[in-house]
Amino acid sequence: MERRPVSRRAFLAKSIMASGGILVLSQLTSCIKDFEGDGGSSNDIPRFLHGVGSFDPTSNAVIIWTRFTPTTEEVSSFIAVRWQVALDPGFYQIVKEGVQYTSSSKDFTVIEDVTGLEASKKYYYRFLQDALKEESVIGETITLPSGGALSSVKLAVCSCSNFPAGLFNVYDAIAKSEADVVLHLGDYIYEYEEGGYGTNENTEVLNRVHDPKNEILTLEDYRLRYRQYRTDEGLQLAHQKKPFIVVWDDHEITNDAYEAGAENHDATEGSYETRKQTAIQVHGEYLPIRTENGAVIYRNFEFGNLVNLVMLDTRIIGRDKQLAFGDFFSADGSFNFTGFATELTNPNRNLMGEEQLDWAGGVIGASNATWQVLGQQVLMGKMLVPAELLIAIGKVASGNATAETFAQLARTLTELSALKARSLQGDTTLTPEELARINTVVPYNLDAWDGYFVERERLFTLLNGKKTVVLAGDTHNAWNNDLVDSNGNKIGEEFACASVSSPGFEGLFGDDPTTIAGIEQAFTLLIDGLKYFDASQRGYLMMEITEGSANASYRFVDTLASAAYTVVEGKQLSYTV
């Protein structure tokens, strides 16, 4: 790529910065690495290149964030950054202000937990570097209600933003939505190398090759990756306009992570514990949370007396290693169902861990809120599919699919769906062999709650009798499940969001609408409790909770290949207790 003069880049950057307004252009962000330590004069580069953000609002406090962009001469310095919070965008009514010093030890991020604010207020904030006469864009945020009646809460729920997979138009749509708060349920970044997961025909065209080009392992690797993601215009706008409440999932560390290891980590990559702690440190630098220990992300937020939002860590702090189907196949190819069932129902297998489960029991039990809303990473619904179907999907998803494996999957979908329909209609002519085909079921995803059966029942016990909604991310697809315990009691409903950009089932089966529609129809028929499934669209979930109902609006964008996108209204669902 041809290197443009620094002064020209600076002119472009400043000419498109308006008060509270438009953020860095794509052609400017494509040169992001040129800004970092390029030795230009201090007035030649945008100093708040990565925008602003706010996090973890309460009734009297909110965390505000930015990053100062240093020159080569400044990387060993402490930089004074002034912050202000006001009741108006003109900053005539400043209510809080102060100065922070930042340095390379924090990657020049500035994080201020602003306390002593009034409940149910909208605030504006900005950052200034007085010596350089530099000012950030103006951020907008809110504080939560303090007790009392509240008519509704609107939450934009999202997860899984993969930079090479396309533009973050979903974040742009969230920024322009009516949401009060954004719940980000993890996979804010991906750890993969250039050409890795999510890469497609638009990656280079849109200049979205991962930076650094290697899989991220070191402190500087993780920081570079967050910096890159925070140059996306849609993501910057979402942070500028809405407060975020976040939890991590696996890709903030590495794929299929658990407490003591991960699928995408081996001994040649050094200590997993070191990598995990590095990832957690950088997560805290770019996505701050309000806890005493940065490695502990479970916490709750009270939206008046309407919603007790309980944010969980189902990924790192207490998770045992995931089960693997491959470990239960014998040499002759038969599957050891007995051994698998024994491990699946092992009472010592944890997803949250004892300490977090006890904490959750305390905050849920003590809450007088109308609704208990759980924000967490992985699907909680019981996604049990016929083993025959899972095997057929596995063959197609293996990377070596042929026309015959696709044809076999189609036959399997058709046959199992027909058998299930007959069973639901009370057909007594079904043979034992036919019944076995639909009743021999296994969990669709052992990385989800289905792989931690006993602990899920313990959590359901804590929620029994409460009006409960569970929110999930992780899968890149949109789902709505009934949550039912082992005694058949309905505990609540789960609403899972599609991804911001990571491919869903279309990444496995291609874009053929007939195949995708067949998967969607078969899953909703064959999986008890599954009421809605979208397998191919990218988007977010708008969750509006009122006294009487939890209303889900699935919203999708029609493209990730162009900034000219349209929001497509998907399924509208309502859960009333």
Secondary structure as UniProt FT lines:
FT   HELIX           6..15
FT   TURN            19..20
FT   HELIX           26..29
FT   TURN            30..31
FT   HELIX           32..35
FT   TURN            36..37
FT   TURN            42..43
FT   TURN            47..50
FT   STRAND          52..55
FT   STRAND          62..67
FT   HELIX           72..74
FT   TURN            75..76
FT   STRAND          79..86
FT   TURN            89..90
FT   STRAND          94..102
FT   HELIX           104..106
FT   TURN            107..108
FT   STRAND          109..114
FT   TURN            119..120
FT   STRAND          122..129
FT   HELIX           130..132
FT   STRAND          134..135
FT   STRAND          139..142
FT   STRAND          152..158
FT   HELIX           163..165
FT   HELIX           169..175
FT   STRAND          181..184
FT   TURN            194..195
FT   TURN            197..198
FT   TURN            201..207
FT   HELIX           219..229
FT   TURN            230..231
FT   HELIX           233..241
FT   STRAND          243..246
FT   TURN            251..253
FT   TURN            255..256
FT   STRAND          257..258
FT   TURN            259..260
FT   STRAND          261..262
FT   TURN            263..264
FT   HELIX           267..269
FT   HELIX           272..286
FT   TURN            294..295
FT   STRAND          299..303
FT   TURN            304..306
FT   STRAND          307..311
FT   HELIX           325..328
FT   TURN            331..332
FT   HELIX           337..344
FT   TURN            347..348
FT   HELIX           354..365
FT   STRAND          371..375
FT   STRAND          384..386
FT   HELIX           387..396
FT   TURN            397..398
FT   HELIX           403..424
FT   TURN            425..426
FT   TURN            428..429
FT   HELIX           432..439
FT   STRAND          441..443
FT   TURN            446..447
FT   HELIX           449..451
FT   HELIX           453..463
FT   TURN            464..465
FT   STRAND          467..472
FT   STRAND          478..484
FT   TURN            486..487
FT   STRAND          490..496
FT   HELIX           506..509
FT   HELIX           513..526
FT   TURN            528..529
FT   STRAND          530..534
FT   STRAND          538..546
FT   STRAND          549..557
FT   STRAND          567..576
//
